[in-house]
Amino acid sequence: MFLALLIYVDDIIRLGNGSCARIEFKAYLNNCFQTKDLGPMKYFLGIEVARSPRGLFLHQCKYALEIV
């Protein structure tokens, strides 16, 4: 089983190959801290996450358009 956490200031992303570990860790965090689940990830640090049947795609189109 694999569980990875990406933490940046007050944002946490949980990644893993087993939903049980992610659910248990989320419950543990909720017991220790006041947390809010924002649902499936859409943006993180200016990177947009797009889902498709082929997998996840990361891009910065919105960020690039804002700069231009």
PyMOL Python script that loads the backbone (N, CA, C, O; Angstrom):
from pymol import cmd

cmd.read_pdbstr("""\
ATOM      1  N   MET A   1       0.837  -1.166   0.000  1.00  0.00           N
ATOM      2  CA  MET A   1       0.000   0.000   0.000  1.00  0.00           C
ATOM      3  C   MET A   1       0.889   1.237   0.000  1.00  0.00           C
ATOM      4  O   MET A   1       1.935   1.258   0.648  1.00  0.00           O
ATOM      5  N   PHE A   2       0.469   2.262  -0.725  1.00  0.00           N
ATOM      6  CA  PHE A   2       1.243   3.482  -0.882  1.00  0.00           C
ATOM      7  C   PHE A   2       0.360   4.676  -0.550  1.00  0.00           C
ATOM      8  O   PHE A   2      -0.753   4.789  -1.064  1.00  0.00           O
ATOM      9  N   LEU A   3       0.855   5.572   0.311  1.00  0.00           N
ATOM     10  CA  LEU A   3       0.142   6.800   0.650  1.00  0.00           C
ATOM     11  C   LEU A   3       1.149   7.933   0.644  1.00  0.00           C
ATOM     12  O   LEU A   3       2.138   7.893   1.376  1.00  0.00           O
ATOM     13  N   ALA A   4       0.905   8.945  -0.182  1.00  0.00           N
ATOM     14  CA  ALA A   4       1.795  10.103  -0.258  1.00  0.00           C
ATOM     15  C   ALA A   4       1.023  11.352   0.119  1.00  0.00           C
ATOM     16  O   ALA A   4      -0.157  11.487  -0.205  1.00  0.00           O
ATOM     17  N   LEU A   5       1.694  12.264   0.804  1.00  0.00           N
ATOM     18  CA  LEU A   5       1.100  13.540   1.176  1.00  0.00           C
ATOM     19  C   LEU A   5       1.916  14.648   0.558  1.00  0.00           C
ATOM     20  O   LEU A   5       3.141  14.657   0.675  1.00  0.00           O
ATOM     21  N   LEU A   6       1.258  15.579  -0.098  1.00  0.00           N
ATOM     22  CA  LEU A   6       1.904  16.782  -0.587  1.00  0.00           C
ATOM     23  C   LEU A   6       1.343  17.920   0.247  1.00  0.00           C
ATOM     24  O   LEU A   6       0.136  18.161   0.245  1.00  0.00           O
ATOM     25  N   ILE A   7       2.215  18.617   0.958  1.00  0.00           N
ATOM     26  CA  ILE A   7       1.777  19.657   1.877  1.00  0.00           C
ATOM     27  C   ILE A   7       2.434  20.974   1.479  1.00  0.00           C
ATOM     28  O   ILE A   7       3.648  21.049   1.287  1.00  0.00           O
ATOM     29  N   TYR A   8       1.608  22.009   1.360  1.00  0.00           N
ATOM     30  CA  TYR A   8       2.100  23.348   1.105  1.00  0.00           C
ATOM     31  C   TYR A   8       1.294  24.309   1.978  1.00  0.00           C
ATOM     32  O   TYR A   8       0.110  24.531   1.724  1.00  0.00           O
ATOM     33  N   VAL A   9       1.916  24.867   2.985  1.00  0.00           N
ATOM     34  CA  VAL A   9       1.318  25.772   3.964  1.00  0.00           C
ATOM     35  C   VAL A   9       0.080  25.126   4.581  1.00  0.00           C
ATOM     36  O   VAL A   9       0.214  24.326   5.507  1.00  0.00           O
ATOM     37  N   ASP A  10      -1.115  25.446   4.098  1.00  0.00           N
ATOM     38  CA  ASP A  10      -2.326  24.863   4.690  1.00  0.00           C
ATOM     39  C   ASP A  10      -3.101  23.987   3.701  1.00  0.00           C
ATOM     40  O   ASP A  10      -4.275  23.693   3.927  1.00  0.00           O
ATOM     41  N   ASP A  11      -2.464  23.576   2.624  1.00  0.00           N
ATOM     42  CA  ASP A  11      -3.083  22.684   1.642  1.00  0.00           C
ATOM     43  C   ASP A  11      -2.421  21.319   1.722  1.00  0.00           C
ATOM     44  O   ASP A  11      -1.198  21.213   1.805  1.00  0.00           O
ATOM     45  N   ILE A  12      -3.242  20.274   1.696  1.00  0.00           N
ATOM     46  CA  ILE A  12      -2.731  18.900   1.735  1.00  0.00           C
ATOM     47  C   ILE A  12      -3.383  18.112   0.612  1.00  0.00           C
ATOM     48  O   ILE A  12      -4.598  18.169   0.425  1.00  0.00           O
ATOM     49  N   ILE A  13      -2.579  17.387  -0.123  1.00  0.00           N
ATOM     50  CA  ILE A  13      -3.086  16.468  -1.142  1.00  0.00           C
ATOM     51  C   ILE A  13      -2.713  15.062  -0.693  1.00  0.00           C
ATOM     52  O   ILE A  13      -1.555  14.784  -0.383  1.00  0.00           O
ATOM     53  N   ARG A  14      -3.703  14.184  -0.662  1.00  0.00           N
ATOM     54  CA  ARG A  14      -3.467  12.781  -0.312  1.00  0.00           C
ATOM     55  C   ARG A  14      -3.525  11.958  -1.591  1.00  0.00           C
ATOM     56  O   ARG A  14      -4.493  12.037  -2.347  1.00  0.00           O
ATOM     57  N   LEU A  15      -2.496  11.178  -1.826  1.00  0.00           N
ATOM     58  CA  LEU A  15      -2.439  10.299  -2.985  1.00  0.00           C
ATOM     59  C   LEU A  15      -2.133   8.891  -2.509  1.00  0.00           C
ATOM     60  O   LEU A  15      -1.357   8.705  -1.572  1.00  0.00           O
ATOM     61  N   GLY A  16      -2.727   7.916  -3.136  1.00  0.00           N
ATOM     62  CA  GLY A  16      -2.434   6.547  -2.765  1.00  0.00           C
ATOM     63  C   GLY A  16      -3.074   5.556  -3.710  1.00  0.00           C
ATOM     64  O   GLY A  16      -3.943   5.902  -4.510  1.00  0.00           O
ATOM     65  N   ASN A  17      -2.629   4.318  -3.604  1.00  0.00           N
ATOM     66  CA  ASN A  17      -3.185   3.287  -4.471  1.00  0.00           C
ATOM     67  C   ASN A  17      -4.287   2.488  -3.775  1.00  0.00           C
ATOM     68  O   ASN A  17      -4.840   1.560  -4.364  1.00  0.00           O
ATOM     69  N   GLY A  18      -4.608   2.839  -2.534  1.00  0.00           N
ATOM     70  CA  GLY A  18      -5.698   2.174  -1.831  1.00  0.00           C
ATOM     71  C   GLY A  18      -6.611   3.202  -1.187  1.00  0.00           C
ATOM     72  O   GLY A  18      -6.153   4.038  -0.408  1.00  0.00           O
ATOM     73  N   SER A  19      -7.891   3.149  -1.502  1.00  0.00           N
ATOM     74  CA  SER A  19      -8.815   4.152  -0.966  1.00  0.00           C
ATOM     75  C   SER A  19      -8.960   4.011   0.553  1.00  0.00           C
ATOM     76  O   SER A  19      -9.256   4.997   1.228  1.00  0.00           O
ATOM     77  N   CYS A  20      -8.762   2.830   1.095  1.00  0.00           N
ATOM     78  CA  CYS A  20      -8.893   2.606   2.532  1.00  0.00           C
ATOM     79  C   CYS A  20      -7.888   3.454   3.315  1.00  0.00           C
ATOM     80  O   CYS A  20      -8.251   4.088   4.306  1.00  0.00           O
ATOM     81  N   ALA A  21      -6.645   3.468   2.879  1.00  0.00           N
ATOM     82  CA  ALA A  21      -5.611   4.246   3.568  1.00  0.00           C
ATOM     83  C   ALA A  21      -5.916   5.732   3.497  1.00  0.00           C
ATOM     84  O   ALA A  21      -5.742   6.446   4.485  1.00  0.00           O
ATOM     85  N   ARG A  22      -6.369   6.210   2.339  1.00  0.00           N
ATOM     86  CA  ARG A  22      -6.703   7.634   2.214  1.00  0.00           C
ATOM     87  C   ARG A  22      -7.865   8.007   3.115  1.00  0.00           C
ATOM     88  O   ARG A  22      -7.846   9.071   3.734  1.00  0.00           O
ATOM     89  N   ILE A  23      -8.872   7.157   3.203  1.00  0.00           N
ATOM     90  CA  ILE A  23     -10.041   7.430   4.043  1.00  0.00           C
ATOM     91  C   ILE A  23      -9.663   7.414   5.519  1.00  0.00           C
ATOM     92  O   ILE A  23     -10.094   8.279   6.282  1.00  0.00           O
ATOM     93  N   GLU A  24      -8.862   6.437   5.922  1.00  0.00           N
ATOM     94  CA  GLU A  24      -8.429   6.365   7.320  1.00  0.00           C
ATOM     95  C   GLU A  24      -7.576   7.569   7.705  1.00  0.00           C
ATOM     96  O   GLU A  24      -7.725   8.114   8.799  1.00  0.00           O
ATOM     97  N   PHE A  25      -6.682   7.986   6.808  1.00  0.00           N
ATOM     98  CA  PHE A  25      -5.841   9.136   7.114  1.00  0.00           C
ATOM     99  C   PHE A  25      -6.669  10.418   7.173  1.00  0.00           C
ATOM    100  O   PHE A  25      -6.416  11.282   8.013  1.00  0.00           O
ATOM    101  N   LYS A  26      -7.639  10.542   6.300  1.00  0.00           N
ATOM    102  CA  LYS A  26      -8.530  11.708   6.329  1.00  0.00           C
ATOM    103  C   LYS A  26      -9.284  11.760   7.652  1.00  0.00           C
ATOM    104  O   LYS A  26      -9.415  12.834   8.239  1.00  0.00           O
ATOM    105  N   ALA A  27      -9.777  10.635   8.130  1.00  0.00           N
ATOM    106  CA  ALA A  27     -10.472  10.585   9.420  1.00  0.00           C
ATOM    107  C   ALA A  27      -9.525  10.940  10.561  1.00  0.00           C
ATOM    108  O   ALA A  27      -9.916  11.632  11.501  1.00  0.00           O
ATOM    109  N   TYR A  28      -8.284  10.473  10.482  1.00  0.00           N
ATOM    110  CA  TYR A  28      -7.290  10.805  11.505  1.00  0.00           C
ATOM    111  C   TYR A  28      -7.031  12.311  11.536  1.00  0.00           C
ATOM    112  O   TYR A  28      -6.999  12.912  12.609  1.00  0.00           O
ATOM    113  N   LEU A  29      -6.848  12.914  10.377  1.00  0.00           N
ATOM    114  CA  LEU A  29      -6.636  14.363  10.320  1.00  0.00           C
ATOM    115  C   LEU A  29      -7.832  15.128  10.875  1.00  0.00           C
ATOM    116  O   LEU A  29      -7.662  16.118  11.585  1.00  0.00           O
ATOM    117  N   ASN A  30      -9.034  14.676  10.555  1.00  0.00           N
ATOM    118  CA  ASN A  30     -10.243  15.341  11.058  1.00  0.00           C
ATOM    119  C   ASN A  30     -10.335  15.255  12.573  1.00  0.00           C
ATOM    120  O   ASN A  30     -10.873  16.161  13.210  1.00  0.00           O
ATOM    121  N   ASN A  31      -9.818  14.177  13.162  1.00  0.00           N
ATOM    122  CA  ASN A  31      -9.820  14.049  14.620  1.00  0.00           C
ATOM    123  C   ASN A  31      -8.790  14.972  15.271  1.00  0.00           C
ATOM    124  O   ASN A  31      -9.003  15.457  16.382  1.00  0.00           O
ATOM    125  N   CYS A  32      -7.672  15.215  14.580  1.00  0.00           N
ATOM    126  CA  CYS A  32      -6.589  16.027  15.146  1.00  0.00           C
ATOM    127  C   CYS A  32      -6.738  17.515  14.855  1.00  0.00           C
ATOM    128  O   CYS A  32      -6.353  18.350  15.674  1.00  0.00           O
ATOM    129  N   PHE A  33      -7.289  17.848  13.705  1.00  0.00           N
ATOM    130  CA  PHE A  33      -7.356  19.235  13.252  1.00  0.00           C
ATOM    131  C   PHE A  33      -8.721  19.508  12.633  1.00  0.00           C
ATOM    132  O   PHE A  33      -9.460  18.590  12.275  1.00  0.00           O
ATOM    133  N   GLN A  34      -9.031  20.791  12.518  1.00  0.00           N
ATOM    134  CA  GLN A  34     -10.236  21.169  11.794  1.00  0.00           C
ATOM    135  C   GLN A  34      -9.872  21.219  10.316  1.00  0.00           C
ATOM    136  O   GLN A  34      -9.071  22.057   9.902  1.00  0.00           O
ATOM    137  N   THR A  35     -10.450  20.332   9.523  1.00  0.00           N
ATOM    138  CA  THR A  35     -10.117  20.266   8.105  1.00  0.00           C
ATOM    139  C   THR A  35     -11.381  20.376   7.267  1.00  0.00           C
ATOM    140  O   THR A  35     -12.495  20.199   7.759  1.00  0.00           O
ATOM    141  N   LYS A  36     -11.180  20.671   5.997  1.00  0.00           N
ATOM    142  CA  LYS A  36     -12.286  20.760   5.051  1.00  0.00           C
ATOM    143  C   LYS A  36     -11.893  20.003   3.789  1.00  0.00           C
ATOM    144  O   LYS A  36     -10.811  20.223   3.245  1.00  0.00           O
ATOM    145  N   ASP A  37     -12.753  19.124   3.326  1.00  0.00           N
ATOM    146  CA  ASP A  37     -12.499  18.381   2.093  1.00  0.00           C
ATOM    147  C   ASP A  37     -13.112  19.168   0.938  1.00  0.00           C
ATOM    148  O   ASP A  37     -14.320  19.398   0.907  1.00  0.00           O
ATOM    149  N   LEU A  38     -12.275  19.577  -0.003  1.00  0.00           N
ATOM    150  CA  LEU A  38     -12.738  20.366  -1.140  1.00  0.00           C
ATOM    151  C   LEU A  38     -13.093  19.501  -2.351  1.00  0.00           C
ATOM    152  O   LEU A  38     -13.333  20.025  -3.439  1.00  0.00           O
ATOM    153  N   GLY A  39     -13.126  18.189  -2.166  1.00  0.00           N
ATOM    154  CA  GLY A  39     -13.488  17.292  -3.256  1.00  0.00           C
ATOM    155  C   GLY A  39     -12.306  17.006  -4.167  1.00  0.00           C
ATOM    156  O   GLY A  39     -11.155  17.238  -3.797  1.00  0.00           O
ATOM    157  N   PRO A  40     -12.595  16.501  -5.359  1.00  0.00           N
ATOM    158  CA  PRO A  40     -11.506  16.188  -6.293  1.00  0.00           C
ATOM    159  C   PRO A  40     -10.680  17.442  -6.613  1.00  0.00           C
ATOM    160  O   PRO A  40     -11.223  18.534  -6.779  1.00  0.00           O
ATOM    161  N   MET A  41      -9.378  17.261  -6.693  1.00  0.00           N
ATOM    162  CA  MET A  41      -8.484  18.386  -6.926  1.00  0.00           C
ATOM    163  C   MET A  41      -8.697  18.970  -8.315  1.00  0.00           C
ATOM    164  O   MET A  41      -8.779  18.239  -9.302  1.00  0.00           O
ATOM    165  N   LYS A  42      -8.787  20.309  -8.379  1.00  0.00           N
ATOM    166  CA  LYS A  42      -8.913  21.022  -9.647  1.00  0.00           C
ATOM    167  C   LYS A  42      -7.707  21.910  -9.889  1.00  0.00           C
ATOM    168  O   LYS A  42      -7.210  21.991 -11.013  1.00  0.00           O
ATOM    169  N   TYR A  43      -7.227  22.586  -8.833  1.00  0.00           N
ATOM    170  CA  TYR A  43      -6.057  23.469  -8.931  1.00  0.00           C
ATOM    171  C   TYR A  43      -5.168  23.246  -7.720  1.00  0.00           C
ATOM    172  O   TYR A  43      -5.657  22.964  -6.626  1.00  0.00           O
ATOM    173  N   PHE A  44      -3.866  23.373  -7.916  1.00  0.00           N
ATOM    174  CA  PHE A  44      -2.918  23.338  -6.808  1.00  0.00           C
ATOM    175  C   PHE A  44      -1.692  24.121  -7.223  1.00  0.00           C
ATOM    176  O   PHE A  44      -1.009  23.752  -8.179  1.00  0.00           O
ATOM    177  N   LEU A  45      -1.407  25.199  -6.514  1.00  0.00           N
ATOM    178  CA  LEU A  45      -0.252  26.055  -6.770  1.00  0.00           C
ATOM    179  C   LEU A  45      -0.186  26.525  -8.222  1.00  0.00           C
ATOM    180  O   LEU A  45       0.886  26.536  -8.828  1.00  0.00           O
ATOM    181  N   GLY A  46      -1.331  26.912  -8.776  1.00  0.00           N
ATOM    182  CA  GLY A  46      -1.374  27.417 -10.149  1.00  0.00           C
ATOM    183  C   GLY A  46      -1.388  26.346 -11.212  1.00  0.00           C
ATOM    184  O   GLY A  46      -1.383  26.660 -12.402  1.00  0.00           O
ATOM    185  N   ILE A  47      -1.405  25.094 -10.816  1.00  0.00           N
ATOM    186  CA  ILE A  47      -1.434  23.990 -11.774  1.00  0.00           C
ATOM    187  C   ILE A  47      -2.850  23.426 -11.813  1.00  0.00           C
ATOM    188  O   ILE A  47      -3.411  23.054 -10.783  1.00  0.00           O
ATOM    189  N   GLU A  48      -3.415  23.366 -13.010  1.00  0.00           N
ATOM    190  CA  GLU A  48      -4.765  22.819 -13.172  1.00  0.00           C
ATOM    191  C   GLU A  48      -4.674  21.314 -13.393  1.00  0.00           C
ATOM    192  O   GLU A  48      -3.788  20.829 -14.096  1.00  0.00           O
ATOM    193  N   VAL A  49      -5.595  20.591 -12.788  1.00  0.00           N
ATOM    194  CA  VAL A  49      -5.646  19.137 -12.899  1.00  0.00           C
ATOM    195  C   VAL A  49      -6.893  18.763 -13.693  1.00  0.00           C
ATOM    196  O   VAL A  49      -8.011  19.076 -13.285  1.00  0.00           O
ATOM    197  N   ALA A  50      -6.701  18.103 -14.814  1.00  0.00           N
ATOM    198  CA  ALA A  50      -7.805  17.655 -15.654  1.00  0.00           C
ATOM    199  C   ALA A  50      -7.831  16.130 -15.636  1.00  0.00           C
ATOM    200  O   ALA A  50      -6.797  15.475 -15.767  1.00  0.00           O
ATOM    201  N   ARG A  51      -9.024  15.583 -15.473  1.00  0.00           N
ATOM    202  CA  ARG A  51      -9.180  14.121 -15.435  1.00  0.00           C
ATOM    203  C   ARG A  51      -9.794  13.633 -16.740  1.00  0.00           C
ATOM    204  O   ARG A  51     -10.641  14.296 -17.337  1.00  0.00           O
ATOM    205  N   SER A  52      -9.349  12.465 -17.161  1.00  0.00           N
ATOM    206  CA  SER A  52      -9.920  11.816 -18.339  1.00  0.00           C
ATOM    207  C   SER A  52      -9.817  10.312 -18.129  1.00  0.00           C
ATOM    208  O   SER A  52      -9.159   9.865 -17.189  1.00  0.00           O
ATOM    209  N   PRO A  53     -10.450   9.532 -18.981  1.00  0.00           N
ATOM    210  CA  PRO A  53     -10.320   8.073 -18.860  1.00  0.00           C
ATOM    211  C   PRO A  53      -8.866   7.594 -18.988  1.00  0.00           C
ATOM    212  O   PRO A  53      -8.523   6.510 -18.515  1.00  0.00           O
ATOM    213  N   ARG A  54      -8.023   8.400 -19.623  1.00  0.00           N
ATOM    214  CA  ARG A  54      -6.612   8.016 -19.805  1.00  0.00           C
ATOM    215  C   ARG A  54      -5.753   8.373 -18.600  1.00  0.00           C
ATOM    216  O   ARG A  54      -4.609   7.927 -18.514  1.00  0.00           O
ATOM    217  N   GLY A  55      -6.277   9.172 -17.658  1.00  0.00           N
ATOM    218  CA  GLY A  55      -5.505   9.523 -16.473  1.00  0.00           C
ATOM    219  C   GLY A  55      -5.634  10.990 -16.117  1.00  0.00           C
ATOM    220  O   GLY A  55      -6.583  11.662 -16.521  1.00  0.00           O
ATOM    221  N   LEU A  56      -4.663  11.478 -15.349  1.00  0.00           N
ATOM    222  CA  LEU A  56      -4.630  12.873 -14.924  1.00  0.00           C
ATOM    223  C   LEU A  56      -3.683  13.659 -15.821  1.00  0.00           C
ATOM    224  O   LEU A  56      -2.626  13.169 -16.217  1.00  0.00           O
ATOM    225  N   PHE A  57      -4.081  14.879 -16.131  1.00  0.00           N
ATOM    226  CA  PHE A  57      -3.244  15.757 -16.925  1.00  0.00           C
ATOM    227  C   PHE A  57      -3.049  17.056 -16.159  1.00  0.00           C
ATOM    228  O   PHE A  57      -4.014  17.662 -15.694  1.00  0.00           O
ATOM    229  N   LEU A  58      -1.810  17.477 -16.030  1.00  0.00           N
ATOM    230  CA  LEU A  58      -1.478  18.703 -15.334  1.00  0.00           C
ATOM    231  C   LEU A  58      -1.070  19.749 -16.365  1.00  0.00           C
ATOM    232  O   LEU A  58      -0.272  19.475 -17.261  1.00  0.00           O
ATOM    233  N   HIS A  59      -1.634  20.959 -16.226  1.00  0.00           N
ATOM    234  CA  HIS A  59      -1.242  22.027 -17.144  1.00  0.00           C
ATOM    235  C   HIS A  59      -1.421  23.381 -16.478  1.00  0.00           C
ATOM    236  O   HIS A  59      -2.082  23.496 -15.446  1.00  0.00           O
ATOM    237  N   GLN A  60      -0.829  24.398 -17.077  1.00  0.00           N
ATOM    238  CA  GLN A  60      -0.887  25.745 -16.544  1.00  0.00           C
ATOM    239  C   GLN A  60      -1.458  26.725 -17.568  1.00  0.00           C
ATOM    240  O   GLN A  60      -1.003  27.866 -17.653  1.00  0.00           O
ATOM    241  N   CYS A  61      -2.441  26.291 -18.337  1.00  0.00           N
ATOM    242  CA  CYS A  61      -3.033  27.151 -19.368  1.00  0.00           C
ATOM    243  C   CYS A  61      -3.609  28.421 -18.765  1.00  0.00           C
ATOM    244  O   CYS A  61      -3.352  29.514 -19.270  1.00  0.00           O
ATOM    245  N   LYS A  62      -4.382  28.297 -17.693  1.00  0.00           N
ATOM    246  CA  LYS A  62      -4.999  29.470 -17.066  1.00  0.00           C
ATOM    247  C   LYS A  62      -3.928  30.437 -16.585  1.00  0.00           C
ATOM    248  O   LYS A  62      -4.044  31.645 -16.790  1.00  0.00           O
ATOM    249  N   TYR A  63      -2.894  29.920 -15.952  1.00  0.00           N
ATOM    250  CA  TYR A  63      -1.809  30.751 -15.447  1.00  0.00           C
ATOM    251  C   TYR A  63      -1.106  31.473 -16.601  1.00  0.00           C
ATOM    252  O   TYR A  63      -0.813  32.664 -16.498  1.00  0.00           O
ATOM    253  N   ALA A  64      -0.837  30.767 -17.686  1.00  0.00           N
ATOM    254  CA  ALA A  64      -0.167  31.362 -18.842  1.00  0.00           C
ATOM    255  C   ALA A  64      -1.026  32.458 -19.473  1.00  0.00           C
ATOM    256  O   ALA A  64      -0.503  33.500 -19.867  1.00  0.00           O
ATOM    257  N   LEU A  65      -2.338  32.235 -19.572  1.00  0.00           N
ATOM    258  CA  LEU A  65      -3.227  33.245 -20.139  1.00  0.00           C
ATOM    259  C   LEU A  65      -3.315  34.480 -19.250  1.00  0.00           C
ATOM    260  O   LEU A  65      -3.452  35.592 -19.759  1.00  0.00           O
ATOM    261  N   GLU A  66      -3.239  34.309 -17.940  1.00  0.00           N
ATOM    262  CA  GLU A  66      -3.269  35.452 -17.033  1.00  0.00           C
ATOM    263  C   GLU A  66      -2.015  36.298 -17.177  1.00  0.00           C
ATOM    264  O   GLU A  66      -2.077  37.521 -17.052  1.00  0.00           O
ATOM    265  N   ILE A  67      -0.889  35.671 -17.435  1.00  0.00           N
ATOM    266  CA  ILE A  67       0.374  36.403 -17.604  1.00  0.00           C
ATOM    267  C   ILE A  67       0.354  37.212 -18.908  1.00  0.00           C
ATOM    268  O   ILE A  67       0.795  38.361 -18.944  1.00  0.00           O
ATOM    269  N   VAL A  68      -0.161  36.599 -19.967  1.00  0.00           N
ATOM    270  CA  VAL A  68      -0.201  37.252 -21.286  1.00  0.00           C
ATOM    271  C   VAL A  68      -1.263  38.286 -21.248  1.00  0.00           C
ATOM    272  O   VAL A  68      -1.490  38.975 -22.243  1.00  0.00           O
TER     273      VAL A  68
END
""", "prot")
cmd.dss("prot")
cmd.show_as("cartoon", "prot")
cmd.util.cbc("prot")
cmd.orient("prot")
